[in-house]
């Protein structure tokens, strides 16, 4: 029980570092958004074209590193908190709950 916060912090930090590096270093090809005019297509079109995604991924990287270090874990959670809320809001409002019970739910369980 004593090591549980360290394990959770390391896993959360690793999760954000890996997924931010995948986007920042372009390790996986980005699929084109659907051209059907759906809320998802419009959101991702604006998100990707403006460079805002790179901005968010940079903060995910910084927050992930800070959460992985026990001494700076609280500041890392302060950085990642709004990002996690936005991930949940995206899954609730844009995708209408689709995909909500995969990665976002894992984040909530780790944070709790």
Beta strands, then each sheet from edge to edge (+ up, - down):
end
